[in-house]
């Protein structure tokens, strides 16, 4: 559907915003926390709540809630987290003393991303 296409486009565009937030203003950790708490998790909860009939005060399907969750909250949260989580994980290793571990981390990280 067009909602899923727009949501995917926003999710693949917003990592640029998340990276700029992390690099210039907040840092990786705060950007990940804010992206999860303010956008990603509320967006998923809103999408899940729209599946329960009559839960959000409407007899019919709540299209506005699903649009807000699917087109705004979830993709922005995904983009901010996607831009920071791989770098944040790699920064847990010493860049010179543990360079082989950083390489293994990225191989395992992207393997997990591509598998599931």
C-alpha positions in Angstrom: 0.0 0.0 0.0 1.0 3.6 -0.3 1.2 4.0 3.5 3.9 1.3 3.7 5.8 2.9 0.8 5.8 6.3 2.4 6.7 4.9 5.8 9.7 3.1 4.3 10.8 6.2 2.4 10.7 8.2 5.6 12.5 5.5 7.6 15.3 5.4 5.0 15.5 9.2 4.9 15.5 10.1 8.6 18.9 8.5 9.5 20.5 11.7 8.1 18.6 13.7 10.7 19.5 11.2 13.4 23.1 11.3 12.5 23.2 15.1 12.5 21.5 15.1 15.9 24.0 12.6 17.3 27.1 14.2 15.8 26.2 17.9 16.5 23.9 18.1 19.4 23.1 15.1 21.6 25.5 12.3 21.1 24.7 8.7 20.1 23.4 7.5 23.5 20.9 10.3 24.0 19.8 10.2 20.4 19.1 6.5 20.6 17.2 6.9 23.9 15.1 9.9 22.6 14.4 8.1 19.3 13.2 5.0 21.1 11.2 6.7 23.8 9.7 9.6 21.9 9.0 8.1 18.5 9.7 4.4 17.9 8.0 2.8 20.9 5.0 5.2 20.9 4.6 4.7 17.2 4.6 0.9 17.6 2.1 1.1 20.5 -0.2 3.4 18.5 -0.1 1.0 15.5 -0.8 -2.0 17.8 -3.7 -0.1 19.6 -5.4 0.6 16.2 -5.9 -3.2 15.8 -8.1 -3.4 18.9 -11.8 -2.7 17.9 -13.4 0.2 19.8 -10.4 0.8 22.0 -9.5 4.3 20.8 -13.1 5.6 21.1 -14.3 4.9 17.6 -16.6 2.3 16.2 -14.8 2.3 12.9 -11.1 1.8 12.2 -9.1 4.8 13.5 -7.3 5.8 10.3 -5.8 9.0 11.8 -4.0 7.0 14.5 -2.6 4.5 12.1 -1.4 7.3 9.8 0.3 9.2 12.6 2.0 6.0 14.0 2.9 4.5 10.6 3.9 7.7 8.7 5.4 9.9 11.4 6.4 8.3 14.7 7.6 4.9 13.7 9.8 5.9 10.8 11.4 8.9 12.6 12.2 6.6 15.5 13.6 4.0 13.2 15.8 6.5 11.4 17.2 8.1 14.5 18.1 4.7 16.0 19.4 3.3 12.7 21.9 6.1 12.3 23.4 5.7 15.7 23.2 2.1 17.0 26.0 0.6 14.9 28.5 3.4 15.7 27.5 3.3 19.4 28.2 -0.4 19.5 31.6 0.0 17.8 32.6 2.7 20.2 32.6 0.2 23.0 35.9 -1.1 21.8 39.3 0.5 21.9 40.1 1.7 18.3 43.7 0.5 18.3 44.0 -2.3 20.8 40.7 -4.0 19.8 40.5 -3.3 16.1 39.9 -7.0 15.3 37.0 -7.0 17.7 35.5 -4.0 16.0 35.7 -5.8 12.6 34.0 -8.9 14.2 31.4 -6.6 15.7 30.4 -5.1 12.4 30.4 -8.5 10.7 28.1 -9.9 13.3 26.0 -6.7 13.5 25.2 -6.6 9.8 24.7 -10.4 9.7 22.0 -10.0 12.4 20.5 -7.1 10.6 20.3 -8.9 7.2 19.0 -12.2 8.7 16.2 -10.7 10.8 
